Structure formats: C-alpha cells, structure tokens
Amino acid sequence: MIYSFLFMPREDYLQKYLEKLSRVIAAMFGFRDKGFPEDALRLVDGTYKELLDLDLDELAIMPVDKFIAIIKKESYSATHLELLAQLTHETAISYTSQNKSDFATGFYAKSLQLYYLLNQKDKTFSFEREQIMKQLSVIVNN
C-alpha cells in the first residue's frame, strides 16, 4: 500500500505529460492545417526543449543515429515512443509546408526510426503504423 502510494505522483506526471504531447500534436496539426506551419514549429520547439533538452535547430541538424541513441537512453514506454514518432512526423510535415526539404527529410527519417523502435518495444501489430512506416520509407529513400 505505501509502496504504490510512493509511485503515484510519478505515474500521474507521466500521464499528464503524455496528454500534453497529444495536445501538442493536435495543435501542430491545427496550425499547419490553417496555413501556419511556423507556429507549429514554434510550439514543438518548446516541447523538444522540455522533453529532450534540445531545441529544434539542434534536432534539425542532428544525425538520425545520434537522435535514436538519445531516445534509447531514456528507455521510453511504447506509448511515449508512439507520441514522439507522431511529433517528429508532424515536425517534418511542418518543415515540408515551409519548403525546407532538408530539415523535413531529417525529421521524416527520425520519425521512421522511432516507429522501428516502437515496433521492437510493442509487439502488437498495427496496420496503421505499418502504413505510416511505408509512407515514411518512400519519402526518406527518394
């Protein structure tokens, strides 16, 4: 009883943080959909700073393997990885909207690698995830 009580605040914090990531992804989509990709990128910059202690500019030029090493070090849950994959995907789409193809391609590649990592952690087959990975693979390899 006391043991579970000690860990309750951490679980609450993680749940609230996952909810926050979901809201950021939805807000990014909304900004981009309304033609404001720069606002989506401003929003995600703060999220990356809070989550990874890295800003958007650093992440944009960071090699994919270094990014994935940072993510692996954190030992995120499958839920967390899925939201990070969605976040990096939305970031890539926002850069595409701004015609910044080099940055976009880097984030598409990061998103694809996050989905691969997610598949390793979450053994549940997801048709939707597989479709997203196929689309990302086509983008990254062209």
DSSP file with accessible surface (Angstrom, degrees, kcal/mol):
  #  RESIDUE AA STRUCTURE BP1 BP2  ACC     N-H-->O    O-->H-N    N-H-->O    O-->H-N    TCO  KAPPA ALPHA  PHI   PSI    X-CA   Y-CA   Z-CA
    1    1 A M     >        0   0  198      0, 0.0     4,-1.7     0, 0.0     5,-0.1   0.000 360.0 360.0 360.0 -51.5    0.0    0.0    0.0
    2    2 A I  H  >  +     0   0  131      1,-0.2     4,-2.0     2,-0.2     0, 0.0   0.905 360.0  57.8 -64.4 -38.8    2.7    2.5    1.0
    3    3 A Y  H  > S+     0   0  169      1,-0.2     4,-1.0     2,-0.2    -1,-0.2   0.934 107.6  44.7 -57.8 -48.6    4.8    1.3   -2.0
    4    4 A S  H  > S+     0   0   74      1,-0.2     4,-0.8     2,-0.2     3,-0.3   0.860 109.6  57.1 -66.6 -32.9    2.1    2.2   -4.6
    5    5 A F  H >< S+     0   0  150     -4,-1.7     3,-0.7     1,-0.2    -1,-0.2   0.895 101.6  56.4 -63.9 -37.7    1.5    5.5   -2.9
    6    6 A L  H 3< S+     0   0  115     -4,-2.0     4,-0.3     1,-0.2    -1,-0.2   0.819 111.8  42.1 -65.1 -29.1    5.1    6.5   -3.3
    7    7 A F  H 3X S+     0   0   86     -4,-1.0     4,-1.9    -3,-0.3    -1,-0.2   0.520  89.1  90.2 -98.2  -4.5    4.9    6.0   -7.1
    8    8 A M  H <X S+     0   0   96     -4,-0.8     4,-2.6    -3,-0.7     5,-0.2   0.932  84.0  52.7 -58.8 -47.3    1.6    7.5   -7.7
    9    9 A P  H  > S+     0   0   84      0, 0.0     4,-2.6     0, 0.0    -1,-0.2   0.904 108.9  50.4 -60.8 -38.6    2.9   11.1   -8.3
   10   10 A R  H  > S+     0   0  158     -4,-0.3     4,-2.7     2,-0.2    -2,-0.2   0.931 111.4  48.3 -63.6 -44.1    5.3    9.9  -11.0
   11   11 A E  H  X S+     0   0  118     -4,-1.9     4,-2.5     2,-0.2    -1,-0.2   0.913 112.0  49.4 -62.8 -41.9    2.6    7.9  -12.8
   12   12 A D  H  X S+     0   0   81     -4,-2.6     4,-2.6     2,-0.2    -2,-0.2   0.915 111.2  50.1 -61.7 -43.0    0.3   11.0  -12.7
   13   13 A Y  H  X S+     0   0  133     -4,-2.6     4,-2.5    -5,-0.2    -2,-0.2   0.934 111.5  47.7 -61.4 -46.9    3.2   13.1  -14.0
   14   14 A L  H  X S+     0   0   58     -4,-2.7     4,-2.6     2,-0.2    -2,-0.2   0.916 112.0  49.7 -62.1 -41.9    3.8   10.7  -16.9
   15   15 A Q  H  X S+     0   0  103     -4,-2.5     4,-2.3     1,-0.2    -1,-0.2   0.931 112.1  47.6 -63.3 -43.6    0.2   10.5  -17.7
   16   16 A K  H  X S+     0   0  141     -4,-2.6     4,-2.2     1,-0.2    -1,-0.2   0.887 111.7  51.1 -65.0 -37.0   -0.2   14.3  -17.8
   17   17 A Y  H  X S+     0   0   12     -4,-2.5     4,-2.5     2,-0.2    -2,-0.2   0.908 109.1  50.0 -68.5 -39.8    2.9   14.6  -19.9
   18   18 A L  H  X S+     0   0   22     -4,-2.6     4,-2.1     2,-0.2    -2,-0.2   0.908 110.8  50.2 -63.6 -39.3    1.6   12.1  -22.4
   19   19 A E  H  X S+     0   0   87     -4,-2.3     4,-2.1     2,-0.2    -2,-0.2   0.901 109.1  52.4 -64.1 -38.7   -1.6   14.0  -22.6
   20   20 A K  H  X S+     0   0   62     -4,-2.2     4,-2.5     2,-0.2    -2,-0.2   0.925 107.6  51.0 -63.9 -43.8    0.4   17.2  -23.1
   21   21 A L  H  X S+     0   0    0     -4,-2.5     4,-2.4     1,-0.2    -1,-0.2   0.907 108.8  52.1 -60.3 -40.2    2.2   15.6  -26.0
   22   22 A S  H  X S+     0   0   57     -4,-2.1     4,-2.2     1,-0.2    -1,-0.2   0.904 110.1  48.3 -62.0 -41.5   -1.1   14.5  -27.6
   23   23 A R  H  X S+     0   0  155     -4,-2.1     4,-2.7     2,-0.2    -1,-0.2   0.883 109.8  52.3 -66.8 -38.1   -2.4   18.1  -27.3
   24   24 A V  H  X S+     0   0   10     -4,-2.5     4,-2.9     2,-0.2    -2,-0.2   0.933 109.5  49.4 -63.4 -44.0    0.8   19.5  -28.9
   25   25 A I  H  X S+     0   0   18     -4,-2.4     4,-2.3     1,-0.2    -2,-0.2   0.937 112.9  46.9 -60.9 -45.4    0.5   17.1  -31.8
   26   26 A A  H  X S+     0   0   63     -4,-2.2     4,-2.4     1,-0.2    -1,-0.2   0.915 112.9  49.1 -63.3 -41.5   -3.1   18.1  -32.3
   27   27 A A  H  X S+     0   0   39     -4,-2.7     4,-2.9     2,-0.2     5,-0.2   0.907 109.3  52.3 -66.3 -39.7   -2.3   21.8  -32.1
   28   28 A M  H  X S+     0   0    0     -4,-2.9     4,-2.7     2,-0.2     5,-0.2   0.927 109.8  49.1 -60.3 -45.0    0.6   21.4  -34.6
   29   29 A F  H  X S+     0   0   98     -4,-2.3     4,-3.0     1,-0.2    -1,-0.2   0.928 111.8  49.7 -59.5 -45.0   -1.8   19.8  -37.0
   30   30 A G  H  X S+     0   0   23     -4,-2.4     4,-1.7     2,-0.2    -2,-0.2   0.925 111.7  47.1 -61.2 -46.9   -4.3   22.6  -36.5
   31   31 A F  H  <>S+     0   0   74     -4,-2.9     5,-3.2     2,-0.2    -1,-0.2   0.935 116.0  44.9 -59.7 -47.5   -1.7   25.3  -37.1
   32   32 A R  H ><5S+     0   0   43     -4,-2.7     3,-1.7     3,-0.2    -2,-0.2   0.919 110.3  54.0 -64.7 -41.8   -0.4   23.6  -40.2
   33   33 A D  H 3<5S+     0   0  119     -4,-3.0    -1,-0.2     1,-0.3    -2,-0.2   0.834 108.9  49.7 -62.4 -31.8   -3.9   22.9  -41.5
   34   34 A K  T 3<5S-     0   0  160     -4,-1.7    -1,-0.3    -5,-0.2    -2,-0.2   0.380 126.9 -99.6 -88.8   3.4   -4.7   26.6  -41.1
   35   35 A G  T < 5S+     0   0   50     -3,-1.7    -3,-0.2    -4,-0.2     3,-0.2   0.731  90.9 115.2  89.0  23.4   -1.6   27.6  -43.0
   36   36 A F    >>< +     0   0   94     -5,-3.2     4,-1.5    -6,-0.2     3,-0.7  -0.473  20.3 151.5-122.7  62.6    0.7   28.5  -40.0
   37   37 A P  H 3> S+     0   0   13      0, 0.0     4,-2.4     0, 0.0     5,-0.2   0.838  72.5  62.7 -64.1 -27.4    3.5   25.9  -40.1
   38   38 A E  H 3> S+     0   0   74      1,-0.2     4,-2.1     2,-0.2     5,-0.1   0.876 102.6  49.8 -65.8 -34.1    5.8   28.4  -38.4
   39   39 A D  H <> S+     0   0   42     -3,-0.7     4,-2.3     2,-0.2    -1,-0.2   0.884 108.9  52.5 -69.2 -37.3    3.5   28.5  -35.3
   40   40 A A  H  X S+     0   0    0     -4,-1.5     4,-2.4     2,-0.2    -2,-0.2   0.925 110.7  47.6 -62.2 -42.1    3.5   24.7  -35.3
   41   41 A L  H  X S+     0   0   12     -4,-2.4     4,-2.0     2,-0.2    -2,-0.2   0.880 109.9  52.2 -69.3 -35.9    7.3   24.7  -35.3
   42   42 A R  H  X S+     0   0  155     -4,-2.1     4,-1.4     2,-0.2    -1,-0.2   0.918 111.3  48.1 -63.3 -42.9    7.5   27.3  -32.5
   43   43 A L  H  X S+     0   0   60     -4,-2.3     4,-1.4     1,-0.2    -2,-0.2   0.931 112.7  46.6 -63.6 -46.0    5.2   25.2  -30.4
   44   44 A V  H  X S+     0   0    0     -4,-2.4     4,-2.8     1,-0.2     5,-0.2   0.818 102.3  65.7 -71.1 -27.3    7.2   22.0  -31.0
   45   45 A D  H  X S+     0   0   39     -4,-2.0     4,-2.2     1,-0.2    -1,-0.2   0.950 103.9  45.7 -57.7 -46.8   10.5   23.8  -30.3
   46   46 A G  H  X S+     0   0   37     -4,-1.4     4,-2.2     1,-0.2    -1,-0.2   0.878 111.5  52.9 -63.9 -35.5    9.4   24.3  -26.7
   47   47 A T  H  X S+     0   0    5     -4,-1.4     4,-2.9     2,-0.2     5,-0.3   0.925 109.3  47.5 -67.4 -44.5    8.2   20.7  -26.4
   48   48 A Y  H  X>S+     0   0    0     -4,-2.8     4,-2.9     1,-0.2     6,-1.1   0.899 111.0  52.6 -63.6 -38.6   11.6   19.4  -27.6
   49   49 A K  H  X5S+     0   0  100     -4,-2.2     4,-1.1    -5,-0.2    -2,-0.2   0.925 114.5  42.0 -61.7 -43.6   13.4   21.6  -25.2
   50   50 A E  H  <5S+     0   0  102     -4,-2.2    -2,-0.2    -5,-0.2    -1,-0.2   0.911 123.1  37.6 -70.0 -41.3   11.3   20.4  -22.3
   51   51 A L  H  <5S+     0   0   25     -4,-2.9    -2,-0.2    -5,-0.2    -3,-0.2   0.925 136.5  12.4 -79.7 -46.4   11.4   16.7  -23.3
   52   52 A L  H  <5S-     0   0   19     -4,-2.9    -3,-0.2     2,-0.3    -2,-0.2   0.413  91.8-120.5-115.6  -2.5   14.9   16.3  -24.6
   53   53 A D  S  <<S+     0   0  143     -4,-1.1     2,-0.3    -5,-0.7    -4,-0.2   0.859  80.5 111.4  59.5  34.7   16.7   19.4  -23.5
   54   54 A L        -     0   0   25     -6,-1.1    -2,-0.3    -9,-0.1    -1,-0.2  -0.993  62.9-131.6-134.3 142.7   17.4   20.1  -27.2
   55   55 A D     >  -     0   0   46     -2,-0.3     4,-2.3    -6,-0.1     5,-0.2  -0.457  30.1-103.4 -92.3 170.8   16.0   22.9  -29.4
   56   56 A L  H  > S+     0   0   10      1,-0.2     4,-2.5     2,-0.2     5,-0.1   0.870 119.1  55.0 -60.3 -40.3   14.5   22.4  -32.8
   57   57 A D  H  > S+     0   0  108      2,-0.2     4,-1.2     1,-0.2    -1,-0.2   0.903 109.4  47.6 -62.3 -41.8   17.6   23.8  -34.6
   58   58 A E  H  > S+     0   0   90      1,-0.2     4,-1.0     2,-0.2     3,-0.3   0.924 114.2  46.7 -63.5 -44.9   19.8   21.3  -32.9
   59   59 A L  H  < S+     0   0    0     -4,-2.3     3,-0.2     1,-0.2    -2,-0.2   0.849 104.5  61.8 -66.4 -34.4   17.5   18.4  -33.7
   60   60 A A  H  < S+     0   0    9     -4,-2.5    -1,-0.2     1,-0.2    -2,-0.2   0.857 114.8  32.4 -62.4 -34.6   17.1   19.5  -37.3
   61   61 A I  H  < S+     0   0  128     -4,-1.2    -1,-0.2    -3,-0.3    -2,-0.2   0.518  93.2 112.5-100.8  -5.7   20.8   19.0  -38.0
   62   62 A M  S  < S-     0   0   17     -4,-1.0    -3,-0.0    -3,-0.2     5,-0.0  -0.471  75.1-111.4 -70.0 132.5   21.4   16.1  -35.6
   63   63 A P     >  -     0   0   74      0, 0.0     4,-2.2     0, 0.0     3,-0.2  -0.316  24.1-120.4 -60.3 147.6   22.2   12.8  -37.3
   64   64 A V  H  > S+     0   0   38      1,-0.2     4,-2.8     2,-0.2     5,-0.2   0.895 110.8  54.5 -58.8 -43.5   19.4   10.2  -37.0
   65   65 A D  H  > S+     0   0  124      1,-0.2     4,-2.0     2,-0.2    -1,-0.2   0.887 108.8  48.2 -63.5 -35.9   21.6    7.7  -35.3
   66   66 A K  H  > S+     0   0  123     -3,-0.2     4,-2.0     2,-0.2    -1,-0.2   0.920 111.6  50.6 -68.3 -40.9   22.6   10.2  -32.6
   67   67 A F  H  X S+     0   0    0     -4,-2.2     4,-2.2     1,-0.2    -2,-0.2   0.943 111.1  47.7 -60.5 -46.5   18.9   11.1  -32.1
   68   68 A I  H  X S+     0   0   16     -4,-2.8     4,-3.0     1,-0.2     5,-0.2   0.884 107.9  56.0 -66.2 -35.4   17.9    7.5  -31.7
   69   69 A A  H  X S+     0   0   56     -4,-2.0     4,-2.0    -5,-0.2    -1,-0.2   0.916 107.8  49.0 -62.0 -40.5   20.8    6.9  -29.2
   70   70 A I  H  X S+     0   0   44     -4,-2.0     4,-1.1     2,-0.2    -2,-0.2   0.928 112.8  47.5 -62.9 -44.3   19.4    9.7  -27.1
   71   71 A I  H >X>S+     0   0    1     -4,-2.2     5,-0.7     1,-0.2     3,-0.6   0.924 110.9  50.5 -64.7 -44.8   15.9    8.2  -27.2
   72   72 A K  H ><5S+     0   0  117     -4,-3.0     3,-1.2     1,-0.2    -1,-0.2   0.882 104.2  59.2 -61.2 -37.9   17.1    4.7  -26.4
   73   73 A K  H 3<5S+     0   0  176     -4,-2.0    -1,-0.2     1,-0.3    -2,-0.2   0.836 101.4  55.1 -60.4 -31.7   19.0    6.0  -23.4
   74   74 A E  H <<5S-     0   0  103     -4,-1.1    -1,-0.3    -3,-0.6    -2,-0.2   0.632  96.5-142.9 -77.6 -16.9   15.7    7.4  -22.0
   75   75 A S  T <<5 -     0   0   89     -3,-1.2    -3,-0.1    -4,-0.6    -2,-0.1   0.917  27.1-167.2  53.3  52.0   14.0    3.9  -22.1
   76   76 A Y      < -     0   0   23     -5,-0.7    -1,-0.1     1,-0.1     2,-0.0  -0.319  19.6-109.1 -68.5 153.0   10.6    5.4  -23.1
   77   77 A S     >  -     0   0   57      1,-0.1     4,-2.7    -2,-0.0     5,-0.2  -0.253  33.0-103.1 -71.7 166.9    7.5    3.3  -23.0
   78   78 A A  H  > S+     0   0   25      1,-0.2     4,-2.5     2,-0.2     5,-0.2   0.903 123.6  52.4 -59.9 -40.9    5.7    2.3  -26.2
   79   79 A T  H  > S+     0   0   80      1,-0.2     4,-2.0     2,-0.2    -1,-0.2   0.925 110.4  47.5 -61.6 -44.0    3.1    5.0  -25.7
   80   80 A H  H  > S+     0   0   13      1,-0.2     4,-2.5     2,-0.2    -2,-0.2   0.917 111.4  50.6 -63.8 -44.3    5.8    7.6  -25.3
   81   81 A L  H  X S+     0   0    4     -4,-2.7     4,-2.6     1,-0.2    -1,-0.2   0.893 108.1  53.2 -61.8 -39.7    7.6    6.4  -28.4
   82   82 A E  H  X S+     0   0   66     -4,-2.5     4,-2.3     2,-0.2    -1,-0.2   0.924 110.4  46.4 -63.3 -42.7    4.5    6.5  -30.4
   83   83 A L  H  X S+     0   0   13     -4,-2.0     4,-2.7     2,-0.2    -2,-0.2   0.901 112.0  51.0 -67.3 -37.7    3.8   10.1  -29.5
   84   84 A L  H  X S+     0   0    0     -4,-2.5     4,-2.8     2,-0.2     5,-0.2   0.901 109.3  51.1 -64.8 -39.5    7.4   11.0  -30.2
   85   85 A A  H  X S+     0   0    0     -4,-2.6     4,-2.1     2,-0.2    -2,-0.2   0.924 112.5  46.1 -62.6 -42.8    7.1    9.4  -33.6
   86   86 A Q  H  X S+     0   0   60     -4,-2.3     4,-2.8     2,-0.2    -2,-0.2   0.900 111.9  52.3 -65.4 -39.9    4.0   11.4  -34.3
   87   87 A L  H  X S+     0   0    0     -4,-2.7     4,-2.2     2,-0.2    -2,-0.2   0.930 111.4  44.8 -63.5 -45.8    5.6   14.5  -33.0
   88   88 A T  H  X S+     0   0    0     -4,-2.8     4,-2.4     2,-0.2    -1,-0.2   0.877 112.6  53.1 -68.2 -33.4    8.7   14.2  -35.3
   89   89 A H  H  X S+     0   0   30     -4,-2.1     4,-2.4    -5,-0.2    -2,-0.2   0.939 109.9  47.0 -64.9 -47.0    6.4   13.3  -38.2
   90   90 A E  H  X S+     0   0   27     -4,-2.8     4,-2.3     1,-0.2    -2,-0.2   0.878 110.2  54.1 -61.6 -36.7    4.3   16.5  -37.6
   91   91 A T  H  X S+     0   0    0     -4,-2.2     4,-2.3     2,-0.2    -1,-0.2   0.935 108.6  48.9 -62.0 -45.1    7.6   18.4  -37.4
   92   92 A A  H  X S+     0   0    0     -4,-2.4     4,-2.5     1,-0.2    -2,-0.2   0.917 110.4  50.2 -60.7 -44.2    8.6   17.0  -40.8
   93   93 A I  H  X S+     0   0   37     -4,-2.4     4,-2.3     1,-0.2    -1,-0.2   0.898 109.1  52.1 -63.4 -38.6    5.3   17.9  -42.4
   94   94 A S  H  X S+     0   0    0     -4,-2.3     4,-0.9     1,-0.2    -1,-0.2   0.909 110.0  48.2 -64.4 -41.1    5.6   21.5  -41.0
   95   95 A Y  H ><>S+     0   0    7     -4,-2.3     5,-2.6     1,-0.2     3,-0.5   0.892 109.0  54.0 -65.6 -37.5    9.0   21.8  -42.5
   96   96 A T  H ><5S+     0   0   61     -4,-2.5     3,-2.0     1,-0.2    -2,-0.2   0.919 104.0  55.8 -60.7 -41.1    7.7   20.5  -45.8
   97   97 A S  H 3<5S+     0   0   60     -4,-2.3    -1,-0.2     1,-0.3    -2,-0.2   0.766 108.5  48.2 -62.1 -25.5    5.0   23.2  -45.7
   98   98 A Q  T <<5S-     0   0   53     -4,-0.9    -1,-0.3    -3,-0.5    -2,-0.2   0.285 116.2-116.2 -96.1   7.6    7.8   25.7  -45.4
   99   99 A N  T < 5S+     0   0  148     -3,-2.0     2,-0.8     1,-0.2    -3,-0.2   0.814  71.5 138.0  59.7  33.5    9.7   24.2  -48.3
  100  100 A K     >< +     0   0   98     -5,-2.6     4,-2.5     1,-0.2    -1,-0.2  -0.670  21.7 168.3-104.5  74.7   12.6   23.3  -46.0
  101  101 A S  H  >  +     0   0   78     -2,-0.8     4,-2.9     1,-0.2     5,-0.2   0.809  67.3  56.7 -65.6 -32.8   13.1   19.9  -47.5
  102  102 A D  H  > S+     0   0  135      2,-0.2     4,-1.9     1,-0.2    -1,-0.2   0.950 113.2  40.5 -64.2 -46.9   16.5   19.1  -45.8
  103  103 A F  H  > S+     0   0   65      2,-0.2     4,-2.1     1,-0.2    -2,-0.2   0.912 115.5  52.8 -65.6 -41.2   15.1   19.6  -42.4
  104  104 A A  H  X S+     0   0    1     -4,-2.5     4,-2.7     1,-0.2     5,-0.2   0.943 108.0  49.8 -60.0 -47.7   11.9   17.8  -43.3
  105  105 A T  H  X S+     0   0   62     -4,-2.9     4,-2.5     1,-0.2    -1,-0.2   0.898 108.7  53.4 -60.5 -40.3   13.7   14.8  -44.6
  106  106 A G  H  X S+     0   0   18     -4,-1.9     4,-2.1    -5,-0.2    -1,-0.2   0.915 111.9  44.3 -60.5 -42.0   15.8   14.6  -41.4
  107  107 A F  H  X S+     0   0    0     -4,-2.1     4,-2.6     2,-0.2    -2,-0.2   0.849 110.2  54.5 -75.0 -32.3   12.6   14.6  -39.3
  108  108 A Y  H  X S+     0   0   22     -4,-2.7     4,-2.5     2,-0.2    -2,-0.2   0.935 110.7  47.5 -61.7 -42.8   10.9   12.1  -41.6
  109  109 A A  H  X S+     0   0   17     -4,-2.5     4,-2.3     2,-0.2    -2,-0.2   0.903 111.7  49.6 -65.0 -40.5   13.9    9.8  -41.1
  110  110 A K  H  X S+     0   0    3     -4,-2.1     4,-2.1     2,-0.2    -1,-0.2   0.917 111.2  49.8 -64.1 -41.7   13.9   10.3  -37.3
  111  111 A S  H  X S+     0   0    0     -4,-2.6     4,-2.3     2,-0.2    -2,-0.2   0.935 109.5  51.0 -63.1 -44.5   10.2    9.5  -37.3
  112  112 A L  H  X S+     0   0    7     -4,-2.5     4,-2.2     1,-0.2    -2,-0.2   0.931 110.5  48.8 -59.7 -44.4   10.7    6.4  -39.3
  113  113 A Q  H  X S+     0   0   73     -4,-2.3     4,-2.4     1,-0.2    -1,-0.2   0.866 108.6  53.8 -65.8 -34.7   13.4    5.2  -36.9
  114  114 A L  H  X S+     0   0    0     -4,-2.1     4,-2.7     2,-0.2    -1,-0.2   0.899 107.7  50.8 -65.2 -39.3   11.2    5.9  -33.9
  115  115 A Y  H  X S+     0   0    5     -4,-2.3     4,-2.5     2,-0.2    -2,-0.2   0.899 109.3  50.7 -65.0 -38.7    8.5    3.8  -35.5
  116  116 A Y  H  X S+     0   0   90     -4,-2.2     4,-1.6     2,-0.2    -2,-0.2   0.935 111.8  47.8 -61.0 -44.6   11.0    0.9  -35.9
  117  117 A L  H  X S+     0   0   21     -4,-2.4     4,-1.8     1,-0.2    -2,-0.2   0.908 110.0  52.8 -62.1 -41.1   12.0    1.3  -32.3
  118  118 A L  H  X S+     0   0    0     -4,-2.7     4,-3.5     1,-0.2    -1,-0.2   0.911 105.6  53.8 -61.6 -42.1    8.3    1.3  -31.3
  119  119 A N  H  < S+     0   0   40     -4,-2.5    -1,-0.2     1,-0.2    -2,-0.2   0.851 107.8  51.4 -62.7 -32.8    7.8   -1.9  -33.2
  120  120 A Q  H  < S+     0   0  119     -4,-1.6    -1,-0.2    -5,-0.2    -2,-0.2   0.875 117.6  38.0 -69.2 -36.9   10.7   -3.5  -31.3
  121  121 A K  H  < S+     0   0  103     -4,-1.8     2,-0.7     1,-0.2    -2,-0.2   0.871 117.9  48.2 -83.0 -39.9    9.1   -2.4  -28.0
  122  122 A D     <  -     0   0   41     -4,-3.5    -1,-0.2    -5,-0.2   -45,-0.0  -0.887  62.9-171.8-108.6 106.3    5.4   -3.0  -28.8
  123  123 A K        +     0   0  168     -2,-0.7     2,-0.4    -3,-0.1    -1,-0.1   0.493  51.6 112.2 -79.0  -1.6    4.9   -6.4  -30.3
  124  124 A T  S    S-     0   0   96      1,-0.1     2,-0.2     2,-0.0    -2,-0.1  -0.588  73.0-122.4 -74.3 125.9    1.3   -5.7  -31.1
  125  125 A F        -     0   0  146     -2,-0.4     2,-0.5     4,-0.0    -1,-0.1  -0.494  27.6-169.3 -70.6 135.4    0.8   -5.5  -34.9
  126  126 A S     >  -     0   0   27     -2,-0.2     4,-2.4     1,-0.1     5,-0.2  -0.959  15.4-166.1-129.3 112.5   -0.6   -2.2  -36.1
  127  127 A F  H  > S+     0   0  138     -2,-0.5     4,-2.3     1,-0.2     5,-0.2   0.916  94.2  52.2 -60.9 -42.5   -1.8   -1.9  -39.7
  128  128 A E  H  > S+     0   0  136      1,-0.2     4,-2.3     2,-0.2    -1,-0.2   0.924 109.4  48.9 -60.7 -44.2   -1.9    1.9  -39.4
  129  129 A R  H  > S+     0   0    9      1,-0.2     4,-2.7     2,-0.2    -1,-0.2   0.918 110.0  51.6 -62.5 -42.7    1.6    2.0  -38.0
  130  130 A E  H  X S+     0   0   53     -4,-2.4     4,-2.2     1,-0.2    -1,-0.2   0.895 109.2  50.7 -62.3 -39.2    2.9   -0.2  -40.9
  131  131 A Q  H  X S+     0   0   68     -4,-2.3     4,-2.3     2,-0.2    -1,-0.2   0.916 110.6  48.6 -64.1 -43.8    1.2    2.1  -43.4
  132  132 A I  H  X S+     0   0   29     -4,-2.3     4,-2.9     1,-0.2     5,-0.2   0.927 110.7  51.4 -62.4 -42.4    2.8    5.2  -41.9
  133  133 A M  H  X S+     0   0   11     -4,-2.7     4,-2.6     1,-0.2    -2,-0.2   0.891 108.8  50.8 -64.5 -38.8    6.2    3.4  -41.9
  134  134 A K  H  X S+     0   0  129     -4,-2.2     4,-2.1     2,-0.2    -1,-0.2   0.929 111.9  47.5 -63.2 -44.5    5.8    2.5  -45.6
  135  135 A Q  H  X S+     0   0  113     -4,-2.3     4,-2.2     2,-0.2    -2,-0.2   0.924 113.4  47.6 -62.4 -44.7    5.0    6.2  -46.4
  136  136 A L  H  X S+     0   0    0     -4,-2.9     4,-3.0     1,-0.2     5,-0.2   0.904 109.3  54.1 -64.4 -39.8    7.9    7.4  -44.4
  137  137 A S  H  X S+     0   0   32     -4,-2.6     4,-2.5    -5,-0.2    -1,-0.2   0.914 108.1  49.5 -61.3 -42.1   10.2    4.9  -46.0
  138  138 A V  H  X S+     0   0   86     -4,-2.1     4,-0.5     2,-0.2    -1,-0.2   0.934 113.5  46.6 -62.5 -44.3    9.2    6.1  -49.5
  139  139 A I  H >< S+     0   0   65     -4,-2.2     3,-0.9     1,-0.2    -2,-0.2   0.940 115.3  45.1 -63.3 -46.8    9.8    9.8  -48.5
  140  140 A V  H 3< S+     0   0   38     -4,-3.0    -1,-0.2     1,-0.2    -2,-0.2   0.871 114.0  48.5 -68.5 -36.1   13.2    9.1  -46.9
  141  141 A N  H 3<        0   0  115     -4,-2.5    -1,-0.2    -5,-0.2    -2,-0.2   0.390 360.0 360.0 -90.0   4.1   14.5    6.9  -49.7
  142  142 A N    <<        0   0  162     -3,-0.9    -3,-0.0    -4,-0.5    -4,-0.0  -0.628 360.0 360.0-107.2 360.0   13.6    9.2  -52.5
